[in-house]
Amino acid sequence: SALYVLPPGFVESSCHSRIFWMKLNKLLLQGKFFQLEINDPYAGHVLLDEKLASRCGYVLSEDVWGNPVFRASVLGCHVVNEADELFSLTVNIKVSSFSSMRASVTYTYPMYCSYSSWASREIVCEENYMEVSVKTDVPAVSNDYTVAWMSALPETQNVAYQLWQLMFVSPSGRKRITVSDAAKLGYSFNNTLSRVYLRAPYHSNESDISVVSGVNMNMVTSTSMYRQRWLLLLIDTTVSCPVDGISFTDTMLTWTVPSIIPTLVVQESTFLSKNILMGVDDRVIVNPEEKNYLLEHNETHIRITIPIGAEGGKLKSSVSGGVYGVIYSIDLFLEHTWTDADWQTTKYIVIKSITTPFMPQIPTVINNTLPEERLFNVAFGHFLPDVSLVAIAIGNVPFTLREAQHHGFKIYETPFSNRTKRFILEVSFDDPYVLKEYVNRNETKYTLLVNYTVSVGPEMTLYYHSAEVECVIADIELPDAVGYCDEENLYLAIPTFGLHQYWNLYLGNKLLNRHVALTNGYLAATNSTHLILQIPLFAVGVLYEEVSFQKIKARFDVALRKVRTMETLQMFSVSCSFNSSAFIICHPDGTIMISAQTKTVPAIDMSKTRLRDSSCKPREYNEGHAFFKFHVTTCGTSVRFEGDHIIYENEISYEKETLPGQSIPTITRDPDYRLTVLCYYRAKETLVLGAFASDPSTSPPFGSGTMVPRSNIAVYRRIRQALNVVARVSKDESFMEFYEPNVAILKRPVEPVFLEVELKDESPDAELYLENCWVTRSLDFNSTPRWNIIVDG
């Protein structure tokens, strides 16, 4: 590959706490692959891999923003060291459009670091290695000869002449190996002009885990040994680094590091903390409180507390199990300087990349609807900048954002100062995809069903969220009906708006549709705005508020009821007074009212008309009319069944004179004048007796009535004639044996009665037609009560 000049802004680097920091701009690496090569001044280019990185003091990772970050210790394998003060490292950055790295472009980038303020002992706890470096002019053995040091002394006799060796002490025992063998185990040991350093991987076989103040520490206890003629050098190269100490709440993350680490501080009584610094990325934070960070320490702990979402870290959106949430990441470092009697000064550096667990944050839907503008305004959020709205569905109808805008939906984003945003959706109440439901008396409930589809994070994971927003406004005007009458009909004019959509018309508890109207004898007509109902005076459903002689005050009511709930909203009513010369009204409580018109020649005295029970006289009358009011259980009213109807029958007759016959009782052939009155009730309905507190005339008619005038052939002439008729009751169907006259006969209601009627008139023009037979308690055949045996022949 060829060498190229670095693009501007592609690489940034710095040196802090004897560590090289290099960052690559991810924007210039989009869609490309890269590799790092370390430039060895003696062996040429060495490809950086994971194994080389941990052994040689290199780290290749990403910062929270996704930029590749390379860090290297100034004591790294390929760093050029000038007197332990000036350090340089050259890196080759290879960039290719192919994963095989063919046709790559190579950029060479040198880095320089000046560092002279070495402490007697410096420890670096990096992400993938632990490093300790010690000044070689420090006295080799502690004055108090700890057990570890004493146990190491016998081993020093076997140290090869002028050769460094390492002795590891672990729970499994002591292990002494050469530096070259240690390198095979992942360790790196070397000495500079004035220092000796050991670099160890985490969780090696020679390491141990200990708990210090609640924090797990990975510890490698080692002694570096060197012998040259009369000089025997023993150097404590023990290193211990925290492997956890991170805790989270919903709002905070906390990183805890022990203040005193016993394996590093032998004489704790002489320990003195000199300085504690914290930093983010490669920058020292001088005043943590300004960024809402909290750095605190006591005798046992150093604790850094960072609010979730604080500056310096990054919140990233994520989806887990179909749930939206966020992950917060921040790169911290801690630098603790202390002194003790054994080591004078120790500088302890820990670099930690911290990422919280997935934290669910279900978005909220806020209803900012504007009823006065008939406009849904729905806010959906909060979201981080890495979330974008890609589609919506309104009422289960999917729309891309372009389609939604074209349809008339308004969609836009509202940003906030905390770098979050909401998606705003505006939809008109009148949009066809908005659900509309008629509620209460005059209100409409508008319902907007929304399904959001958002793309989350650089992975563009799809997240779905549904919402239902409602708004109820009073935007329906209840109709008003107009009523009027003519001589024979009542009329109601009802607006057709909303009819059958929001409400229906009911006659009592029965839906008033065209079939019912036709059955009841109504006429229904519609124009562009109204339904006009024509109701005949004596049609079913008409209420009679006042019924008197030749006058009826009638009312017709229909109820306006909600389609879904059947709740009555309004009663439409028309009431008029009518003059009527002849009518019959059958009420549900069994009350019958009759205005009878009589046209006979010669005229009869209407005051002498009566019902079957002669005590039932007209309540009002004049020359040609009589008005009767009675109950079906009185006045000699008879009852019979025909099909699905119950028929109550009575008759209006004239109080006639009779001629005595040859035998008793006297039976006349026909009344001079009779008007049969019939009331029809449906058998499946219940006849209510005396259940109305008010005047029963105010109740709607329950049955229908007819009046049938009857006379002999000469309809308009009254004829008086007595006939010789004999009636006998037989004891059985043989008609051989009869009961004696004027003897009481006991019969049960279900028993048959065998009746014989004989006409003894010898006139050849006389024939017997039996029309009605009944039984009375007295000899007066007009007395009540009476029981019908034969009706209408």
GURORO-827259 format. One line per field, with one value per residue (C-alpha): residue number from 1; residue in one letter; x, y, z. Coordinates in steps of 0.02 Angstrom, whole numbers, plus 50000, padded with zeros to 5 digits. Layout:
// residues N
seq <- NUM  ... .
type <- A  ... .
px <- X  ... .
py <- Y  ... .
pz <- Z  ... .
***
This chain:
// residues 793
seq <- 1  2  3  4  5  6  7  8  9  10  11  12  13  14  15  16  17  18  19  20  21  22  23  24  25  26  27  28  29  30  31  32  33  34  35  36  37  38  39  40  41  42  43  44  45  46  47  48  49  50  51  52  53  54  55  56  57  58  59  60  61  62  63  64  65  66  67  68  69  70  71  72  73  74  75  76  77  78  79  80  81  82  83  84  85  86  87  88  89  90  91  92  93  94  95  96  97  98  99  100  101  102  103  104  105  106  107  108  109  110  111  112  113  114  115  116  117  118  119  120  121  122  123  124  125  126  127  128  129  130  131  132  133  134  135  136  137  138  139  140  141  142  143  144  145  146  147  148  149  150  151  152  153  154  155  156  157  158  159  160  161  162  163  164  165  166  167  168  169  170  171  172  173  174  175  176  177  178  179  180  181  182  183  184  185  186  187  188  189  190  191  192  193  194  195  196  197  198  199  200  201  202  203  204  205  206  207  208  209  210  211  212  213  214  215  216  217  218  219  220  221  222  223  224  225  226  227  228  229  230  231  232  233  234  235  236  237  238  239  240  241  242  243  244  245  246  247  248  249  250  251  252  253  254  255  256  257  258  259  260  261  262  263  264  265  266  267  268  269  270  271  272  273  274  275  276  277  278  279  280  281  282  283  284  285  286  287  288  289  290  291  292  293  294  295  296  297  298  299  300  301  302  303  304  305  306  307  308  309  310  311  312  313  314  315  316  317  318  319  320  321  322  323  324  325  326  327  328  329  330  331  332  333  334  335  336  337  338  339  340  341  342  343  344  345  346  347  348  349  350  351  352  353  354  355  356  357  358  359  360  361  362  363  364  365  366  367  368  369  370  371  372  373  374  375  376  377  378  379  380  381  382  383  384  385  386  387  388  389  390  391  392  393  394  395  396  397  398  399  400  401  402  403  404  405  406  407  408  409  410  411  412  413  414  415  416  417  418  419  420  421  422  423  424  425  426  427  428  429  430  431  432  433  434  435  436  437  438  439  440  441  442  443  444  445  446  447  448  449  450  451  452  453  454  455  456  457  458  459  460  461  462  463  464  465  466  467  468  469  470  471  472  473  474  475  476  477  478  479  480  481  482  483  484  485  486  487  488  489  490  491  492  493  494  495  496  497  498  499  500  501  502  503  504  505  506  507  508  509  510  511  512  513  514  515  516  517  518  519  520  521  522  523  524  525  526  527  528  529  530  531  532  533  534  535  536  537  538  539  540  541  542  543  544  545  546  547  548  549  550  551  552  553  554  555  556  557  558  559  560  561  562  563  564  565  566  567  568  569  570  571  572  573  574  575  576  577  578  579  580  581  582  583  584  585  586  587  588  589  590  591  592  593  594  595  596  597  598  599  600  601  602  603  604  605  606  607  608  609  610  611  612  613  614  615  616  617  618  619  620  621  622  623  624  625  626  627  628  629  630  631  632  633  634  635  636  637  638  639  640  641  642  643  644  645  646  647  648  649  650  651  652  653  654  655  656  657  658  659  660  661  662  663  664  665  666  667  668  669  670  671  672  673  674  675  676  677  678  679  680  681  682  683  684  685  686  687  688  689  690  691  692  693  694  695  696  697  698  699  700  701  702  703  704  705  706  707  708  709  710  711  712  713  714  715  716  717  718  719  720  721  722  723  724  725  726  727  728  729  730  731  732  733  734  735  736  737  738  739  740  741  742  743  744  745  746  747  748  749  750  751  752  753  754  755  756  757  758  759  760  761  762  763  764  765  766  767  768  769  770  771  772  773  774  775  776  777  778  779  780  781  782  783  784  785  786  787  788  789  790  791  792  793 .
type <- S  A  L  Y  V  L  P  P  G  F  V  E  S  S  C  H  S  R  I  F  W  M  K  L  N  K  L  L  L  Q  G  K  F  F  Q  L  E  I  N  D  P  Y  A  G  H  V  L  L  D  E  K  L  A  S  R  C  G  Y  V  L  S  E  D  V  W  G  N  P  V  F  R  A  S  V  L  G  C  H  V  V  N  E  A  D  E  L  F  S  L  T  V  N  I  K  V  S  S  F  S  S  M  R  A  S  V  T  Y  T  Y  P  M  Y  C  S  Y  S  S  W  A  S  R  E  I  V  C  E  E  N  Y  M  E  V  S  V  K  T  D  V  P  A  V  S  N  D  Y  T  V  A  W  M  S  A  L  P  E  T  Q  N  V  A  Y  Q  L  W  Q  L  M  F  V  S  P  S  G  R  K  R  I  T  V  S  D  A  A  K  L  G  Y  S  F  N  N  T  L  S  R  V  Y  L  R  A  P  Y  H  S  N  E  S  D  I  S  V  V  S  G  V  N  M  N  M  V  T  S  T  S  M  Y  R  Q  R  W  L  L  L  L  I  D  T  T  V  S  C  P  V  D  G  I  S  F  T  D  T  M  L  T  W  T  V  P  S  I  I  P  T  L  V  V  Q  E  S  T  F  L  S  K  N  I  L  M  G  V  D  D  R  V  I  V  N  P  E  E  K  N  Y  L  L  E  H  N  E  T  H  I  R  I  T  I  P  I  G  A  E  G  G  K  L  K  S  S  V  S  G  G  V  Y  G  V  I  Y  S  I  D  L  F  L  E  H  T  W  T  D  A  D  W  Q  T  T  K  Y  I  V  I  K  S  I  T  T  P  F  M  P  Q  I  P  T  V  I  N  N  T  L  P  E  E  R  L  F  N  V  A  F  G  H  F  L  P  D  V  S  L  V  A  I  A  I  G  N  V  P  F  T  L  R  E  A  Q  H  H  G  F  K  I  Y  E  T  P  F  S  N  R  T  K  R  F  I  L  E  V  S  F  D  D  P  Y  V  L  K  E  Y  V  N  R  N  E  T  K  Y  T  L  L  V  N  Y  T  V  S  V  G  P  E  M  T  L  Y  Y  H  S  A  E  V  E  C  V  I  A  D  I  E  L  P  D  A  V  G  Y  C  D  E  E  N  L  Y  L  A  I  P  T  F  G  L  H  Q  Y  W  N  L  Y  L  G  N  K  L  L  N  R  H  V  A  L  T  N  G  Y  L  A  A  T  N  S  T  H  L  I  L  Q  I  P  L  F  A  V  G  V  L  Y  E  E  V  S  F  Q  K  I  K  A  R  F  D  V  A  L  R  K  V  R  T  M  E  T  L  Q  M  F  S  V  S  C  S  F  N  S  S  A  F  I  I  C  H  P  D  G  T  I  M  I  S  A  Q  T  K  T  V  P  A  I  D  M  S  K  T  R  L  R  D  S  S  C  K  P  R  E  Y  N  E  G  H  A  F  F  K  F  H  V  T  T  C  G  T  S  V  R  F  E  G  D  H  I  I  Y  E  N  E  I  S  Y  E  K  E  T  L  P  G  Q  S  I  P  T  I  T  R  D  P  D  Y  R  L  T  V  L  C  Y  Y  R  A  K  E  T  L  V  L  G  A  F  A  S  D  P  S  T  S  P  P  F  G  S  G  T  M  V  P  R  S  N  I  A  V  Y  R  R  I  R  Q  A  L  N  V  V  A  R  V  S  K  D  E  S  F  M  E  F  Y  E  P  N  V  A  I  L  K  R  P  V  E  P  V  F  L  E  V  E  L  K  D  E  S  P  D  A  E  L  Y  L  E  N  C  W  V  T  R  S  L  D  F  N  S  T  P  R  W  N  I  I  V  D  G .
px <- 50000  50054  50083  49963  49946  49823  49654  49621  49531  49556  49671  49683  49812  49872  49981  49915  49981  50117  49989  49976  49797  49748  49572  49512  49364  49228  49148  49302  49294  49112  49088  49274  49387  49548  49696  49834  50016  50145  50309  50452  50613  50710  50587  50478  50288  50193  50005  49909  49801  49718  49859  49995  49893  49876  50059  50135  50028  49910  49721  49612  49430  49295  49243  49061  49032  49094  49264  49408  49529  49706  49800  49979  50087  50250  50331  50251  50349  50384  50399  50565  50625  50750  50815  50642  50589  50550  50445  50389  50280  50236  50076  50023  49838  49782  49613  49524  49353  49370  49374  49524  49614  49666  49696  49722  49783  49914  49933  50085  50057  50197  50157  50270  50257  50363  50355  50484  50385  50396  50339  50435  50301  50171  50028  49912  49750  49698  49552  49656  49814  49890  50060  50178  50341  50467  50620  50771  50860  50727  50791  50750  50681  50566  50641  50508  50538  50365  50322  50315  50489  50561  50487  50569  50746  50790  50739  50863  51008  50954  50942  51049  51196  51156  50981  50811  50688  50511  50436  50247  50162  49982  49864  49930  50108  50266  50320  50489  50510  50623  50569  50558  50446  50339  50315  50243  50113  50062  50174  50293  50446  50587  50697  50739  50877  50803  50649  50588  50411  50297  50141  50016  49851  49694  49642  49803  49845  49964  49837  49715  49551  49535  49395  49449  49315  49180  49272  49345  49528  49633  49805  49971  50099  50271  50453  50578  50751  50920  51099  51261  51419  51402  51235  51070  50920  50745  50605  50425  50323  50156  50007  49821  49678  49489  49381  49211  49147  49014  48835  48682  48518  48386  48470  48651  48802  48934  49113  49200  49387  49468  49571  49697  49743  49832  49942  50010  50024  50116  50119  49944  49981  50102  49978  49938  49828  49906  49798  49647  49601  49463  49446  49336  49418  49592  49541  49564  49406  49469  49300  49188  49041  49023  48972  48864  48995  49028  49203  49213  49330  49356  49475  49409  49336  49354  49185  49138  48953  48891  48709  48638  48648  48780  48895  49048  48953  48829  48652  48612  48440  48409  48270  48264  48122  48015  48040  48122  48257  48426  48604  48726  48913  49058  49248  49322  49493  49549  49722  49764  49932  49985  50139  50189  50347  50396  50370  50379  50259  50139  50038  49890  49792  49632  49549  49370  49241  49070  48908  48744  48625  48477  48359  48179  48104  47932  47890  47741  47599  47537  47367  47381  47222  47138  46949  46907  47008  46943  47123  47215  47388  47483  47661  47762  47927  48051  48180  48366  48437  48476  48290  48192  48009  47993  47807  47638  47472  47309  47163  47269  47299  47488  47572  47751  47797  47784  47612  47555  47606  47522  47361  47356  47431  47558  47713  47861  47992  48006  48184  48224  48373  48424  48456  48296  48149  47967  47872  47714  47566  47418  47259  47091  46937  46853  46984  46902  47024  46970  46839  46681  46555  46397  46395  46290  46154  46239  46422  46540  46687  46830  46960  47130  47216  47401  47537  47711  47861  48029  48206  48321  48509  48640  48577  48410  48312  48125  48020  47830  47715  47527  47423  47239  47189  47010  46920  46736  46654  46474  46453  46285  46121  45971  45825  45661  45500  45349  45173  45007  44838  44698  44519  44565  44755  44898  45066  45246  45386  45554  45727  45816  45992  46069  45918  45973  46154  46144  45965  45805  45620  45526  45341  45337  45470  45452  45568  45467  45525  45432  45358  45286  45221  45135  45063  44993  44918  45038  45099  45283  45361  45533  45604  45781  45771  45624  45527  45339  45229  45041  44947  44760  44658  44611  44777  44876  44986  44872  44842  44671  44691  44508  44363  44188  44029  44073  44247  44418  44580  44715  44904  45038  45212  45372  45533  45703  45824  46009  46048  46172  46111  45923  45931  45784  45843  45684  45497  45415  45230  45081  44914  44749  44562  44445  44256  44199  44020  44056  44205  44260  44417  44485  44608  44740  44658  44500  44405  44297  44230  44099  44018  43874  43783  43609  43517  43349  43178  43085  43215  43235  43260  43449  43424  43339  43487  43586  43715  43681  43669  43517  43592  43731  43657  43741  43839  43797  43675  43576  43454  43574  43718  43752  43918  43959  44108  44125  44249  44263  44217  44053  43893  43872  44029  44070  44243  44304  44466  44499  44673  44796  44664  44548  44383  44272  44094  43948  43802  43704  43517  43359  43249  43106  42931  42895  42734  42698  42721  42630  42768  42900  43030  42983  43110  43109  43173  43276  43296  43220  43392  43562  43742  43874  44033  44194  44366  44513  44665  44817  44817  45005  44988  44933  44773  44813  44671  44672  44859  44848  44843  44786  44635  44649  44598  44774  44847  44876  44742  44786  44665  44562  44373  44233  44048  43932  43748  43627  43441  43322  43297  43210  43362  43284  43112  43071  42960  42874  42829  42819  42863  42812  42982  43017  43191  43241  43403  43443  43535  43651  43689  43546  43416  43299  43286  43267  43275  43113  43073  43116  43235  43412  43541  43719  43857  44042  44126  44203  44048  43946  43767  43645  43514  43362  43265  43101  42994  42811  42744  42641  42662  42743  42844  42930  43103  43214  43389  43476  43594  43624  43583  43629  43587  43531  43492  43317  43170  43218  43328  43407  43466  43650  43757  43733  43833  43841  43808  43794  43860  43826  43751 .
py <- 50000  50178  50314  50461  50627  50622  50703  50855  50809  50623  50597  50681  50635  50687  50628  50616  50523  50441  50369  50403  50441  50436  50454  50427  50520  50391  50504  50481  50293  50268  50115  50073  49953  49998  49916  49984  49937  49978  50041  49948  50044  49880  49750  49855  49856  49745  49718  49761  49617  49578  49469  49594  49737  49666  49608  49768  49897  49945  49968  49981  50021  50150  50302  50327  50418  50271  50346  50220  50256  50192  50207  50154  50157  50252  50091  49995  49867  49976  50147  50237  50290  50430  50434  50395  50572  50580  50447  50423  50297  50287  50206  50160  50179  50068  50107  50003  49984  49794  49682  49592  49761  49752  49915  49997  50173  50192  50346  50360  50451  50484  50527  50607  50614  50703  50635  50661  50672  50487  50429  50295  50173  50196  50078  50084  49984  49982  49892  49742  49746  49795  49882  49924  50017  50045  50152  50037  50147  50111  49998  49824  49752  49829  49857  49750  49595  49539  49355  49371  49442  49313  49171  49241  49246  49061  49071  49211  49090  49005  49163  49148  49262  49427  49366  49434  49311  49329  49243  49238  49201  49140  49027  48881  48916  49001  48998  49059  49085  49178  49335  49247  49113  49247  49327  49163  49175  49350  49449  49585  49629  49748  49878  50052  50168  50197  50086  49909  49871  49720  49712  49574  49518  49509  49340  49248  49083  49176  49304  49302  49390  49479  49589  49758  49869  49777  49790  49639  49665  49564  49546  49480  49462  49455  49488  49534  49465  49515  49459  49531  49477  49543  49631  49544  49651  49607  49720  49709  49715  49672  49749  49753  49827  49838  49729  49793  49925  49990  50014  50093  50172  50241  50410  50383  50275  50256  50197  50146  50113  50068  50209  50089  49926  49816  49722  49888  49975  49866  49990  50063  50173  50273  50292  50471  50517  50664  50698  50627  50675  50617  50634  50596  50524  50602  50762  50798  50871  51008  51056  50901  50987  51105  50957  50883  50750  50703  50652  50603  50499  50440  50321  50170  50227  50344  50364  50449  50477  50527  50572  50466  50574  50692  50789  50691  50529  50474  50414  50288  50226  50041  49914  49758  49634  49757  49889  50057  50112  50196  50147  50273  50259  50362  50339  50386  50383  50404  50457  50432  50485  50431  50410  50276  50228  50091  50173  50358  50404  50293  50354  50241  50264  50170  50190  50128  50124  50114  50067  50054  49908  49933  50055  50046  50217  50191  50346  50449  50509  50682  50740  50925  50919  51084  51053  51229  51200  51022  50963  50821  50873  50723  50731  50569  50559  50598  50523  50544  50615  50438  50399  50443  50421  50316  50275  50291  50201  50294  50181  50031  50113  50125  50283  50324  50499  50561  50480  50550  50727  50707  50646  50802  50743  50863  50784  50877  50869  50978  50985  51017  51092  50924  50858  50757  50779  50738  50694  50798  50732  50841  50762  50845  50779  50768  50653  50493  50386  50465  50361  50454  50399  50488  50500  50581  50697  50806  50759  50666  50566  50575  50437  50438  50269  50291  50161  50236  50153  50227  50181  50168  50192  50163  49985  50059  49936  49962  50003  50006  50101  50119  50257  50301  50482  50539  50704  50734  50894  50956  50975  50892  50987  50886  50898  50986  50919  51020  50953  51001  50922  50919  50856  50673  50659  50712  50760  50764  50841  50780  50833  50688  50742  50608  50495  50312  50371  50442  50410  50318  50351  50238  50213  50153  50018  49975  50044  50153  50095  50093  49921  49972  50135  50041  49911  50045  50141  50288  50375  50420  50537  50620  50772  50840  50894  50813  50655  50689  50565  50566  50477  50445  50493  50314  50233  50126  50231  50382  50440  50508  50640  50687  50589  50662  50676  50711  50775  50693  50774  50661  50658  50564  50541  50469  50456  50504  50373  50344  50205  50114  50140  50164  50314  50431  50605  50694  50665  50731  50762  50831  50862  50917  50917  50830  50829  50652  50590  50403  50311  50167  50169  50013  50052  49933  49929  49860  50025  50045  50215  50225  50369  50289  50375  50310  50335  50246  50278  50326  50400  50325  50406  50388  50407  50235  50147  50031  49893  49710  49750  49862  49961  50023  50181  50315  50445  50579  50584  50692  50657  50556  50509  50415  50406  50249  50211  50041  49903  49736  49646  49740  49777  49599  49603  49433  49368  49243  49194  49203  49159  49266  49392  49408  49486  49575  49603  49703  49782  49942  49913  50008  49974  49892  49837  49651  49554  49409  49239  49077  49009  49076  49141  49255  49251  49386  49355  49513  49681  49830  49910  49838  49900  49769  49834  49733  49764  49663  49632  49530  49370  49380  49547  49568  49661  49777  49801  49954  49980  50163  50294  50426  50426  50273  50380  50453  50282  50229  50116  49936  49855  49899  49915  49904  49940  49830  49885  49738  49727  49620  49642  49807  49891  50059  49997  49933  49775  49699  49514  49371  49194  49026  48952  48813  48777  48619  48553  48370  48263  48191  48191  48069  48206  48068  48131  48314  48415  48481  48666  48792  48667  48722  48631  48618  48612  48630  48756  48620  48513  48521  48584  48495  48622  48596  48742  48711  48833  48785  48915  48832  48971  48901  49063  49045  48964  48944  49017  49007  49155  49187  49087  49137  49096  49219  49204  49273  49257  49424  49377  49552  49533  49519  49430  49316  49174  49148  48973  49012  49171  49219  49047 .
pz <- 50000  49967  50095  50094  50182  50325  50288  50397  50559  50535  50686  50857  50988  51160  51302  51477  51630  51524  51404  51218  51165  50981  50911  50732  50660  50624  50493  50382  50405  50359  50249  50263  50356  50447  50534  50644  50626  50759  50685  50770  50741  50733  50664  50548  50553  50675  50651  50809  50872  51038  51105  51060  51133  51310  51316  51246  51333  51192  51191  51035  51072  51034  51130  51174  51009  50906  50861  50861  51006  51023  51188  51224  51379  51360  51421  51278  51178  51025  51107  51081  51255  51275  51455  51527  51482  51296  51213  51034  50945  50760  50702  50525  50490  50346  50268  50136  50061  50074  50227  50152  50162  49979  49890  50059  50092  50229  50337  50451  50614  50740  50921  51052  51240  51368  51544  51678  51840  51877  52047  52140  52089  51954  51921  51771  51770  51587  51507  51452  51557  51725  51727  51870  51851  51991  52008  52022  52150  52279  52420  52369  52530  52657  52828  52912  52805  52771  52752  52562  52555  52677  52576  52419  52489  52470  52288  52255  52271  52112  52006  51852  51842  51756  51713  51767  51835  51902  52050  52066  52231  52217  52317  52216  52274  52211  52030  51966  51780  51661  51574  51406  51481  51563  51391  51329  51469  51414  51532  51480  51588  51549  51623  51565  51617  51788  51799  51797  51738  51733  51625  51664  51587  51693  51764  51726  51812  51925  51981  52125  52165  52331  52398  52462  52539  52440  52273  52183  52146  52022  52100  52036  52178  52101  52140  52005  52042  51966  52017  51953  52041  52216  52182  52215  52168  52230  52169  52222  52060  52138  52049  52096  51994  52021  51908  51964  52085  51966  52025  51944  51989  51871  51876  51931  51901  52037  52019  52179  52201  52369  52446  52523  52437  52568  52444  52383  52552  52676  52819  52816  52965  52858  52713  52662  52514  52422  52270  52180  52002  51889  51702  51554  51399  51400  51491  51676  51754  51869  51942  51932  52016  51869  51762  51900  51935  52115  52170  52352  52459  52636  52725  52632  52466  52320  52236  52073  52042  51870  51829  51687  51532  51602  51487  51430  51411  51281  51290  51155  51108  51104  51087  51194  51186  51089  51226  51193  51313  51328  51370  51442  51416  51482  51481  51650  51727  51906  51964  52147  52218  52393  52500  52625  52717  52595  52426  52458  52315  52218  52069  52038  51873  51830  51658  51650  51512  51594  51508  51600  51576  51460  51545  51480  51443  51370  51268  51321  51212  51259  51199  51154  51051  51008  51013  50957  50799  50778  50769  50853  50911  50979  51046  51051  51146  51220  51103  51081  50918  50857  50837  50680  50636  50477  50464  50548  50536  50567  50605  50548  50378  50350  50284  50244  50301  50122  50102  50268  50221  50051  50135  50242  50407  50479  50555  50627  50766  50921  50995  51178  51267  51340  51162  51157  51040  51015  50859  50833  50733  50683  50614  50580  50670  50500  50425  50362  50462  50627  50718  50765  50895  50950  51140  51276  51211  51084  51083  50967  51029  50904  50921  50837  50831  50793  50768  50763  50682  50730  50682  50833  50839  50705  50690  50634  50740  50717  50869  50867  50982  50975  51050  51064  51084  51115  51116  51155  51095  51088  50901  50868  50867  50922  50800  50838  50764  50705  50731  50651  50610  50484  50507  50514  50542  50650  50570  50631  50527  50593  50525  50441  50493  50604  50586  50587  50605  50781  50833  50787  50813  50932  50957  51136  51140  50956  50823  50707  50536  50370  50403  50571  50498  50356  50474  50589  50445  50448  50292  50288  50162  50154  50069  50069  50251  50341  50372  50373  50467  50437  50578  50560  50713  50756  50711  50832  50945  50957  51137  51185  51318  51323  51252  51266  51171  50989  51036  51051  51107  51033  51048  50956  51032  50961  51057  50988  51052  51030  50907  51019  51197  51168  51283  51255  51207  51155  51143  50986  51013  50918  51002  50924  50958  50836  50810  50778  50766  50782  50856  50965  51071  51155  51297  51366  51537  51456  51453  51298  51243  51106  51017  50923  50781  50748  50583  50589  50515  50616  50738  50908  51077  51108  51294  51292  51212  51323  51322  51354  51536  51537  51681  51566  51494  51386  51482  51354  51210  51091  50950  50843  50958  51118  51214  51316  51427  51511  51553  51463  51624  51642  51550  51485  51377  51304  51256  51127  51041  50857  50797  50894  50949  51097  51046  51172  51112  51170  51083  51092  51078  51095  51248  51155  51200  51200  51177  51293  51213  51242  51351  51468  51439  51299  51157  51023  50851  50834  50921  50839  50835  50879  50855  50890  50969  50949  51028  50965  51075  51029  51130  51161  51247  51426  51467  51610  51730  51842  51829  51780  51914  51793  51684  51572  51426  51425  51386  51207  51131  51158  51039  50888  50886  50760  50767  50662  50645  50633  50597  50495  50309  50338  50412  50447  50506  50678  50676  50826  50813  50939  50886  50961  51004  51129  51201  51297  51372  51339  51466  51333  51148  51109  51138  51208  51387  51435  51594  51666  51635  51771  51854  51899  51794  51862  51733  51748  51631  51524  51509  51347  51347  51229  51179  51071  50998  50907  50805  50827  50709  50575  50449  50291  50272  50442  50456  50607  50604  50773  50795  50981  51137  51313  51492  51624  51809  51791  51672  51596  51452  51456  51636  51686  51708  51560  51484  51297  51229  51044  50965  50784  50747 .
***
